[in-house]
């Protein structure tokens, strides 16, 4: 037992002798990753995602009800905030659409409002330019949403009419339709009420800059071991034999290396977190420090396993780089999972990068979840056990 403790102390001392190398590597990584955060967050949510949507409306001549209906739709806040309606002649509208001055053209049929009332439901024809732009796609989504709302409302009215006819109360149909029209209009006209209910972000429950900051912090942890790769290599055969004679087995050797790398990770990341606290970006708490230590331990065990599996210095660097890059992409670290195939979303929660990012998010949001703590512990244990198995296979 005394030999194991002495060996652990020596490994910790050897680890901290590599601290200057890790700090230099960290400085280079921080510069690179900081630039990546600014570029990626700006690309994900720029200051201008789409411009105003210019829409031409072709109205039937002399149809005052159709003009009034279109005017009412264009005055809705959810439409007015995005669209600019104009009423050109047909030839002028089609020419403007072809030249890109209009993003869509609505052709309202004769008797549009009357057809809605009597149930004929003559469709409104919408013309788009051949090359779909962001603005055109947005207007298409708005149009389909409006058509779905109208269809659901009319389905309710038709169902009510059928029910009254089945009950022999046909004379009550006009009253029912008036009541239902008022109800559906009351729910469908104030559309901005629905837009204020929930804010959707591709980055999840954090802002895009925070999301990419968390992502880059995890990459820093995993790639931060590259400058100290020499420390992570297992001891030679003769050294292992001498240690074994002293009672220091492979389990203790691997544990000492994991603890040493954890201490290195923690020393560097704790300094960075203290600086972030000084700027008011993070809140100080003992639970956050404990979470950071657990994250560092999980990352260290995974990295040590990678080097154990590689068996050589160059192999360890290459395997770490390739595996972390692929794993981080699938985990949604470079692009949020909403932009990736659904299969990635099912696989991501089981990958180390995703688990480490969830741990980092807890520190940022101060929303600590027992399940995430359990995943971090499981990652550390699995990494350590896998490292033992990889070392035995190489031996």
C-alpha positions in Angstrom: 0.0 0.0 0.0 2.8 2.3 0.8 4.5 1.7 -2.6 1.2 2.5 -4.3 0.8 5.8 -2.5 4.4 6.7 -3.2 3.9 5.9 -6.9 0.7 8.0 -7.0 2.6 11.0 -5.5 5.4 10.6 -8.1 2.9 10.5 -10.9 1.2 13.6 -9.7 4.5 15.4 -9.5 5.4 14.2 -13.0 2.0 15.4 -14.2 2.4 18.9 -12.8 5.8 19.1 -14.4 3.9 19.0 -17.7 1.6 21.9 -16.7 3.6 24.5 -18.7 3.2 22.4 -21.8 -0.5 22.1 -21.3 -0.9 25.9 -20.6 0.9 26.7 -23.9 -1.3 24.2 -25.8 -4.3 25.7 -24.0 -3.4 29.2 -25.1 -3.2 28.1 -28.7 -6.5 26.2 -28.5 -8.3 29.1 -26.8 -7.4 31.4 -29.6 -8.5 29.0 -32.3 -11.7 28.0 -30.5 -12.6 31.5 -29.6 -12.5 32.4 -33.3 -14.5 29.3 -34.1 -17.2 30.3 -31.5 -17.6 33.7 -33.0 -17.8 32.4 -36.6 -20.1 29.5 -35.8 -22.6 31.4 -33.6 -22.8 34.2 -36.2 -23.4 31.7 -39.0 -26.1 29.9 -36.9 -28.0 33.0 -36.0 -26.8 36.1 -37.9 -28.2 39.6 -37.4 -30.4 39.2 -40.5 -31.8 35.7 -41.3 -34.3 36.9 -43.9 -35.5 40.2 -45.3 -39.0 41.6 -45.8 -41.2 39.3 -48.0 -42.6 41.3 -50.9 -45.9 39.6 -52.1 -48.0 40.6 -55.0 -51.8 40.1 -54.8 -54.0 39.7 -57.9 -57.6 40.6 -57.0 -60.7 39.9 -59.1 -61.9 43.2 -60.5 -64.8 44.7 -58.5 -64.7 42.1 -55.7 -64.7 44.3 -52.6 -65.1 41.4 -50.2 -61.9 39.7 -51.5 -59.9 43.0 -51.1 -61.3 43.4 -47.6 -60.3 39.8 -46.7 -56.8 40.2 -48.0 -56.5 43.6 -46.2 -57.5 41.9 -43.0 -55.0 39.1 -43.4 -52.2 41.6 -44.2 -52.9 43.6 -41.1 -52.3 40.6 -38.8 -49.1 41.2 -36.6 -47.6 37.8 -37.6 -48.0 38.6 -41.3 -47.4 42.4 -41.1 -44.1 41.8 -39.4 -42.7 39.8 -42.3 -44.7 40.6 -45.5 -45.3 43.7 -47.6 -48.4 43.3 -49.9 -48.9 45.1 -53.1 -51.7 45.0 -55.7 -50.2 45.2 -59.2 -51.7 44.1 -62.5 -51.1 40.4 -63.5 -48.4 41.0 -66.2 -46.6 43.5 -64.0 -46.7 41.0 -61.0 -45.4 38.1 -63.1 -42.5 40.2 -64.4 -41.6 41.4 -60.9 -41.7 37.8 -59.7 -39.4 36.7 -62.5 -37.0 39.6 -61.8 -36.9 38.8 -58.1 -38.7 42.0 -57.0 -41.5 39.8 -55.6 -41.1 36.6 -53.7 -44.6 35.3 -54.3 -47.8 36.2 -56.1 -51.3 35.4 -54.8 -54.1 35.0 -57.3 -57.4 35.4 -55.5 -60.3 33.8 -57.5 -63.6 35.3 -58.2 -66.1 35.0 -55.3 -63.3 34.0 -52.9 -65.2 35.0 -49.7 -68.6 33.7 -50.9 -67.0 30.3 -51.7 -65.6 30.1 -48.2 -69.0 30.8 -46.7 -70.9 28.4 -48.9 -68.3 25.6 -48.6 -67.1 25.6 -52.2 -63.5 26.4 -51.1 -62.0 27.5 -54.4 -58.2 27.5 -53.8 -56.0 30.6 -54.0 -53.2 30.0 -56.5 -49.7 31.0 -55.3 -46.8 31.5 -57.7 -43.2 31.3 -56.6 -40.0 31.9 -58.4 -38.2 28.8 -59.7 -35.2 29.2 -57.3 -36.6 29.1 -53.8 -35.2 31.7 -51.5 -35.4 31.8 -47.7 -38.1 34.5 -48.0 -40.1 32.3 -50.4 -39.9 29.3 -48.0 -41.0 31.4 -45.1 -44.0 32.7 -47.0 -44.8 29.1 -48.1 -44.8 28.0 -44.5 -47.1 30.9 -43.6 -49.5 30.1 -46.4 -49.6 26.4 -45.5 -50.2 27.2 -41.8 -53.0 29.6 -42.7 -54.6 27.0 -45.0 -54.4 24.4 -42.2 -56.0 26.8 -39.7 -58.8 27.5 -42.2 -59.3 23.8 -43.0 -59.5 22.9 -39.3 -62.1 25.6 -38.7 -64.3 24.6 -41.6 -64.0 20.9 -40.6 -65.5 21.9 -37.3 -68.3 23.8 -38.9 -69.1 20.9 -41.2 -69.1 18.5 -38.3 -71.5 20.8 -36.4 -73.8 21.0 -39.4 -73.9 17.2 -39.8 -74.7 16.8 -36.2 -77.6 19.2 -36.3 -79.0 17.6 -39.4 -78.7 14.1 -37.8 -80.6 15.4 -34.8 -83.3 17.0 -36.9 -82.3 20.6 -35.9 -81.4 22.0 -39.4 -83.0 25.3 -38.5 -80.2 25.9 -35.9 -77.4 25.6 -38.5 -77.1 29.3 -39.3 -76.8 30.1 -35.5 -74.2 27.4 -35.0 -72.2 28.6 -37.9 -72.2 32.2 -36.7 -71.1 31.1 -33.2 -68.4 28.8 -34.5 -67.1 31.5 -36.9 -66.8 33.9 -34.0 -65.0 31.3 -31.9 -62.5 30.3 -34.6 -61.8 33.9 -35.6 -61.1 34.8 -31.9 -58.5 32.1 -31.8 -56.9 32.5 -35.2 -56.7 36.2 -35.7 -54.4 37.2 -32.7 -51.7 34.9 -34.1 -48.9 36.8 -32.3 -50.2 35.4 -29.0 -48.9 32.0 -30.1 -45.5 33.3 -31.2 -44.9 34.7 -27.7 -45.6 31.4 -25.9 -42.3 29.6 -26.6 -38.9 30.6 -27.9 -37.3 27.9 -30.0 -33.5 27.8 -30.4 -31.5 25.4 -32.4 -28.9 25.4 -29.6 -31.4 24.0 -27.1 -31.8 25.6 -23.6 -28.8 28.0 -24.0 -27.9 30.8 -26.3 -25.8 30.0 -29.4 -22.6 31.7 -28.1 -23.0 29.8 -24.8 -23.7 26.5 -26.7 -20.5 26.9 -28.8 -18.5 28.0 -25.7 -19.6 24.7 -24.0 -18.8 22.8 -27.1 -15.3 24.3 -27.4 -14.6 23.8 -23.7 -15.2 20.0 -24.2 -13.0 20.0 -27.2 -10.3 21.8 -25.2 -10.5 19.1 -22.5 -10.2 16.3 -25.0 -7.6 17.9 -27.3 -5.8 19.5 -24.3 -4.1 16.1 -23.7 -2.2 16.2 -27.0 0.6 18.6 -25.7 1.3 16.1 -22.8 0.9 12.9 -24.8 4.3 11.7 -23.5 2.9 11.6 -20.0 -0.1 9.4 -21.1 2.0 6.6 -22.6 2.0 3.4 -20.5 5.4 2.5 -18.8 7.7 0.1 -20.6 7.8 -3.6 -19.9 10.8 -3.5 -17.6 9.3 -0.6 -15.6 6.1 -2.5 -15.2 7.9 -5.5 -14.0 9.9 -3.5 -11.4 6.7 -1.8 -10.2 5.0 -5.2 -10.0 7.7 -6.5 -7.7 7.0 -3.5 -5.4 3.3 -4.4 -5.3 2.2 -1.7 -7.8 0.0 -3.4 -10.3 -1.5 -2.3 -13.6 -4.6 -1.1 -12.0 -2.7 1.3 -9.7 -0.5 2.5 -12.7 -3.6 3.3 -14.8 -5.4 4.9 -11.9 -2.4 7.1 -11.1 -2.2 8.2 -14.8 -6.0 9.0 -14.8 -5.7 11.0 -11.5 -2.6 12.9 -12.8 -4.4 13.9 -16.1 -7.5 14.8 -14.1 -5.4 17.1 -11.9 -3.9 18.8 -15.0 -7.3 19.3 -16.6 -8.8 20.6 -13.4 -5.9 23.0 -12.8 -6.3 24.6 -16.3 -10.1 24.6 -16.4 -10.4 25.9 -12.8 -8.3 28.9 -13.7 -10.4 29.5 -16.8 -13.6 29.2 -14.8 -12.3 31.7 -12.1 -11.6 34.2 -14.9 -15.1 33.7 -16.2 -16.5 34.3 -12.7 -14.5 37.5 -12.5 -16.2 38.7 -15.7 -19.6 37.7 -14.4 -20.1 34.9 -16.9 -20.3 32.1 -14.3 -21.6 31.9 -10.8 -19.4 30.7 -8.0 -20.5 27.6 -6.1 -19.0 24.5 -4.5 -21.3 22.3 -6.5 -20.0 23.8 -9.8 -16.4 23.1 -8.7 -17.4 19.5 -7.8 -19.1 19.2 -11.2 -16.0 20.5 -13.0 -13.8 18.0 -11.2 -16.1 15.1 -12.2 -16.1 16.3 -15.8 -12.3 16.5 -15.8 -12.1 12.9 -14.3 -14.5 11.6 -17.0 -12.6 13.3 -19.8 -9.2 12.1 -18.4 -10.4 8.4 -18.1 -11.6 8.5 -21.7 -8.4 10.1 -23.0 -6.2 7.6 -21.1 -8.2 4.8 -22.6 -7.6 6.2 -26.1 -3.8 6.1 -25.6 -4.0 2.7 -24.0 -5.8 1.4 -27.0 -3.4 3.0 -29.5 -0.3 1.7 -27.8 2.0 4.3 -29.3 2.5 8.1 -29.1 1.7 8.9 -32.7 -1.1 6.4 -32.7 -2.6 7.9 -29.6 -2.5 11.4 -31.1 -4.1 10.3 -34.3 -6.7 8.1 -32.7 -7.6 10.8 -30.2 -8.0 13.4 -32.9 -10.0 11.3 -35.3 -12.3 9.7 -32.7 -13.0 13.0 -30.9 -13.7 14.9 -34.2 -16.1 12.3 -35.4 -17.7 11.8 -32.0 -18.1 15.6 -31.4 -19.8 16.0 -34.8 -22.3 13.2 -34.2 -22.9 14.6 -30.7 -24.0 18.0 -32.2 -20.9 19.9 -31.0 -20.2 21.5 -34.4 -23.7 21.7 -35.7 -26.7 21.4 -33.3 -28.5 18.1 -33.5 -31.6 19.7 -35.1 -29.6 20.2 -38.3 -28.3 16.6 -38.3 -30.1 13.3 -39.2 -32.4 11.9 -36.7 -30.2 8.8 -36.2 -27.5 11.1 -34.8 -30.0 12.4 -32.2 -30.7 8.8 -31.0 -27.0 8.0 -30.8 -25.6 11.2 -29.3 -26.8 10.8 -25.6 -24.5 7.7 -25.3 -21.3 9.5 -26.6 -18.7 11.0 -24.3 -18.7 14.4 -26.0 -22.5 14.7 -25.5 -22.2 13.7 -21.8 -19.4 16.1 -21.2 -21.3 19.0 -22.9 -24.3 18.2 -20.7 -22.0 18.5 -17.7 -20.6 21.8 -18.8 -24.1 23.1 -19.4 -25.0 22.3 -15.8 -22.2 24.6 -14.7 -23.3 27.4 -17.0 -27.0 27.2 -16.3 -26.6 26.2 -12.6 -29.3 23.5 -13.3 -27.8 20.4 -11.8 -29.4 17.1 -12.8 -28.7 13.8 -11.0 -29.0 11.8 -14.3 -26.1 13.8 -15.8 -24.0 13.2 -12.7 -24.7 9.5 -13.1 -23.7 9.6 -16.8 -20.4 11.4 -15.9 -19.6 8.8 -13.3 -20.5 6.0 -15.7 -18.2 7.6 -18.4 -15.3 7.7 -15.9 -15.8 4.1 -14.8 -16.2 2.8 -18.3 -13.1 4.7 -19.5 -11.1 3.3 -16.7 -12.3 -0.3 -17.2 -11.8 -0.1 -21.0 -8.3 1.2 -20.4 -7.5 -1.8 -18.2 -8.8 -4.2 -20.9 -6.9 -2.4 -23.6 -3.7 -2.6 -21.6 -4.2 -6.3 -21.0 -4.8 -6.9 -24.7 -1.6 -5.0 -25.7 0.4 -6.9 -23.1 
